[in-house]
Every structure is written in structure tokens, then in C-alpha cells.
Amino acid sequence: MDTRPIESMIAEICSEADMALELHDLLAVVTEREGVLAQTDDLEVGARFICSYIEQVPYMMKVAWTAAGNVGLQSQMKRILDMVESYWIEGDDVIPDELGIIGLLDDAYCSLTSLQSVSDHYRLQTGKHLFPNDLGDANRAMRKIIGEPYASELDRIVIRTMTETGLIEAVKSLASEEKQLNFSSNSTIWSHGPVGALDVAHLKKLGLLKN
């Protein structure tokens, strides 16, 4: 798995001079929609969150590949990661890539929501976290930033991805008694809660998360 093309794309767009202004303008519209009068400092924090969220994608792809190898889900995860990569490479986007960093929001959201969905299904079946990072709150905040009707369209893409790859059924098959015993002795799977997550507490001031 080669994440360098995605990393290069992110690095190039996140270094553009007018990137911060574009995100400030976007967040000003979003917060107004949520009934919040955001301060400049809050918009700056929100802009940093968006950049950090996007930059999580190649890192989480590597985490997902390693974790899948530990539990025998390599083939299904490969299909998930191939589809994640296609979000970034193919030009048929929900939000056009020509919009600069705003054009990466749908790619990042589809990518991280798909991977979090895998981890959530795994936890439901085994009681263990597949990844050491929980992006649930970050995904919910990004969904609000993207807004409708785009967010619902992206959610449908994620659901279709999970169905077409067969990963949900594969995860369900791991709930057998024999596999559960194996999980209990496998120290490479995280039985505790996630040890890392994006800092999202400050997003409450922007109306992106509930208090």
C-alpha cells in the first residue's frame, strides 16, 4: 500500500497561501448556519482541525492495514483501502477537487468514516477496538462542516463501500467462540479504549459538536 500520492496531494494543498482564508470563510458560513457567531480565534482553531483531520487519512490507512493483518482481514481491508484511494484519485467527486482544500473534505470524510465504520463493527462483534484512534466525534464535526445534501450522499457512498467489500460479513464471522479465544490472547489488538483521537473539544464553540 502506497500512501505517498495522497500525502503529496495533502501537503501541496495544505501549504497554499490562501488555504487558511478559504477555511475561515467556510467555517463562518457553517457556524452562521448553526446559529453561532464565531470569533476569529475560534475560526482559526477550526481551520487547524480541518487540516489535521485531512492529514489523518494516510496515517489511518497504515494503521488499518496493520490492524487488519493482525486479525485476518487483509483481503477485505485491501478492498476498503483501494476504494479509499479511489476517493482521492478519481475525478468524480461530490465536492470538486478544483476547490482546493475544500475539495478534499469529501475525500477525507469518506476515507475516515469508512475506516471508523470498520472499527465500530469490529468492536460490536468482539468487544475490542480495531484501531487505537477513535474518529467518531471528528467525523461528526466534519459532517456538519460539509453539510447537506453532500453529507448524506457521502454517507451512502460509505455504506455502499462497506457492503461491496464484504467486510461487515467478514467481521461477523470473527465472533465465533474459537476466534474470541484467539482475540483474548492476541496482545496486538487493543482491548482498552482508543488511545488517541483528534482534539475536538474546542469545536463546541463553533456549534459543530454538542456541549
C-alpha positions as CSV (number, residue, x, y, z in Angstrom):
1,M,0.0,0.0,0.0
2,D,1.5,3.3,-1.1
3,T,0.0,6.4,0.6
4,R,2.6,8.8,-0.9
5,P,0.4,10.2,-3.6
6,I,-2.3,11.1,-1.1
7,E,0.3,12.5,1.3
8,S,1.8,14.6,-1.6
9,M,-1.7,15.9,-2.5
10,I,-2.4,16.9,1.0
11,A,0.9,18.6,1.6
12,E,0.6,20.6,-1.6
13,I,-2.9,21.9,-1.0
14,C,-2.4,22.5,2.8
15,S,0.6,24.7,2.0
16,E,-1.3,27.0,-0.3
17,A,-1.1,30.7,0.8
18,D,-4.9,31.3,0.7
19,M,-5.8,28.0,2.4
20,A,-6.5,29.5,5.8
21,L,-8.7,32.2,4.4
22,E,-10.7,29.7,2.5
23,L,-11.3,27.6,5.6
24,H,-12.2,30.7,7.7
25,D,-14.8,31.8,5.1
26,L,-16.2,28.2,5.0
27,L,-16.4,28.0,8.8
28,A,-18.0,31.4,9.1
29,V,-20.8,30.2,6.8
30,V,-21.1,26.9,8.7
31,T,-21.3,28.5,12.1
32,E,-23.8,31.0,11.0
33,R,-25.9,28.1,9.7
34,E,-25.6,26.6,13.2
35,G,-26.7,29.9,14.8
36,V,-23.3,30.7,16.2
37,L,-21.4,33.9,16.0
38,A,-17.8,32.7,15.8
39,Q,-14.8,34.7,16.9
40,T,-11.7,34.9,14.8
41,D,-9.7,32.7,17.2
42,D,-12.4,30.1,17.1
43,L,-12.3,30.1,13.3
44,E,-8.5,29.7,13.4
45,V,-8.8,26.7,15.7
46,G,-11.5,25.2,13.4
47,A,-9.2,25.7,10.4
48,R,-6.4,23.8,12.1
49,F,-8.9,21.0,13.0
50,I,-9.8,20.6,9.3
51,C,-6.1,20.4,8.2
52,S,-5.4,17.9,11.0
53,Y,-8.4,15.8,10.0
54,I,-7.3,15.6,6.4
55,E,-3.8,14.8,7.4
56,Q,-5.1,11.8,9.4
57,V,-6.1,9.9,6.3
58,P,-2.7,8.4,5.2
59,Y,-1.8,7.6,8.8
60,M,-5.1,5.8,9.4
61,M,-4.8,3.9,6.2
62,K,-1.5,2.5,7.5
63,V,-3.0,1.8,10.9
64,A,-5.9,0.0,9.3
65,W,-3.7,-2.2,7.1
66,T,-1.6,-3.2,10.1
67,A,-4.6,-3.9,12.3
68,A,-6.3,-6.0,9.6
69,G,-3.2,-8.1,9.2
70,N,-3.4,-8.9,12.9
71,V,-6.9,-10.3,12.7
72,G,-7.0,-12.0,9.3
73,L,-9.0,-9.3,7.5
74,Q,-6.3,-8.4,4.9
75,S,-8.3,-9.2,1.8
76,Q,-11.4,-7.3,2.9
77,M,-9.4,-4.3,4.2
78,K,-7.4,-4.2,0.9
79,R,-10.7,-3.6,-0.9
80,I,-11.7,-0.9,1.6
81,L,-8.3,0.8,1.2
82,D,-8.5,0.5,-2.6
83,M,-11.8,2.3,-2.5
84,V,-10.4,4.9,-0.1
85,E,-7.6,5.5,-2.5
86,S,-10.1,5.9,-5.4
87,Y,-11.8,8.7,-3.5
88,W,-8.7,10.7,-3.8
89,I,-7.6,9.7,-7.3
90,E,-10.8,9.7,-9.3
91,G,-12.2,13.0,-10.5
92,D,-15.9,12.2,-10.0
93,D,-16.1,13.8,-6.6
94,V,-19.1,15.0,-4.6
95,I,-17.1,18.2,-3.9
96,P,-14.8,19.0,-6.9
97,D,-11.1,18.9,-6.2
98,E,-10.7,22.2,-8.1
99,L,-11.9,23.9,-4.9
100,G,-8.6,23.4,-3.3
101,I,-8.6,22.3,0.4
102,I,-12.4,22.4,0.4
103,G,-12.3,19.9,-2.4
104,L,-10.5,17.5,-0.1
105,L,-13.2,17.5,2.6
106,D,-15.3,14.8,0.9
107,D,-12.3,12.6,0.2
108,A,-11.2,12.8,3.8
109,Y,-14.7,12.3,5.2
110,C,-15.4,9.2,3.1
111,S,-11.9,7.8,3.9
112,L,-12.1,8.2,7.7
113,T,-15.8,7.4,8.1
114,S,-15.2,4.1,6.2
115,L,-12.3,3.2,8.4
116,Q,-14.1,4.1,11.6
117,S,-17.1,2.1,10.5
118,V,-14.8,-1.0,10.2
119,S,-13.5,-0.4,13.7
120,D,-17.0,0.1,15.1
121,H,-18.4,-3.1,13.5
122,Y,-15.3,-5.0,14.8
123,R,-15.9,-3.7,18.3
124,L,-19.6,-4.7,18.2
125,Q,-18.6,-8.3,17.3
126,T,-15.5,-8.8,19.5
127,G,-15.7,-6.1,22.3
128,K,-12.2,-4.9,21.2
129,H,-11.1,-1.7,19.3
130,L,-9.5,-2.5,15.9
131,F,-7.8,0.9,15.8
132,P,-6.1,2.8,18.7
133,N,-7.7,6.0,17.4
134,D,-11.4,7.0,17.6
135,L,-12.5,9.4,15.0
136,G,-16.2,9.3,15.8
137,D,-16.5,12.9,17.1
138,A,-14.2,14.2,14.4
139,N,-16.3,12.6,11.7
140,R,-19.5,14.0,13.2
141,A,-17.9,17.5,13.2
142,M,-16.7,17.2,9.6
143,R,-20.2,16.0,8.6
144,K,-21.6,19.3,9.9
145,I,-18.9,21.3,8.1
146,I,-19.7,19.6,4.8
147,G,-23.5,19.9,5.3
148,E,-26.4,18.7,3.3
149,P,-27.1,17.4,0.7
150,Y,-23.5,16.4,0.3
151,A,-23.0,14.7,3.7
152,S,-25.9,12.3,3.1
153,E,-24.6,11.5,-0.4
154,L,-21.2,10.7,1.1
155,D,-22.7,8.5,3.8
156,R,-24.4,6.5,1.0
157,I,-21.0,6.0,-0.6
158,V,-19.6,4.7,2.7
159,I,-22.4,2.3,3.2
160,R,-22.1,1.0,-0.4
161,T,-18.3,0.6,0.2
162,M,-18.9,-1.5,3.3
163,T,-21.4,-3.7,1.5
164,E,-19.5,-4.2,-1.7
165,T,-16.2,-5.2,0.1
166,G,-18.0,-7.8,2.2
167,L,-16.2,-6.5,5.3
168,I,-19.2,-6.4,7.5
169,E,-19.9,-10.1,7.0
170,A,-16.2,-10.9,7.4
171,V,-16.2,-9.1,10.7
172,K,-19.3,-11.0,11.9
173,S,-17.6,-14.3,11.1
174,L,-14.9,-13.4,13.6
175,A,-17.3,-13.6,16.5
176,S,-17.0,-17.4,16.7
177,E,-16.0,-18.8,20.1
178,E,-12.7,-20.1,18.7
179,K,-11.8,-16.7,17.3
180,Q,-12.8,-15.0,20.5
181,L,-10.4,-17.1,22.4
182,N,-7.7,-16.2,19.9
183,F,-8.5,-12.5,20.4
184,S,-8.2,-12.7,24.1
185,S,-4.6,-13.9,23.8
186,N,-3.6,-11.6,21.0
187,S,-1.8,-8.6,22.6
188,T,-1.6,-6.7,19.3
189,I,-5.3,-5.9,19.4
190,W,-6.4,-3.1,21.7
191,S,-8.8,-4.4,24.3
192,H,-8.9,-1.0,26.1
193,G,-10.4,2.2,24.7
194,P,-8.8,4.2,21.9
195,V,-5.6,5.8,23.0
196,G,-5.7,8.6,20.5
197,A,-8.2,11.0,18.9
198,L,-8.2,14.4,17.3
199,D,-8.8,17.2,19.8
200,V,-12.3,18.2,19.1
201,A,-13.5,19.8,22.4
202,H,-12.9,23.3,21.1
203,L,-15.3,22.7,18.2
204,K,-18.3,23.1,20.5
205,K,-17.7,26.9,20.3
206,L,-18.3,26.6,16.6
207,G,-21.6,24.7,17.1
208,L,-20.0,21.6,15.4
209,L,-20.4,19.3,18.4
210,K,-23.0,19.3,21.3
211,N,-22.0,20.6,24.7
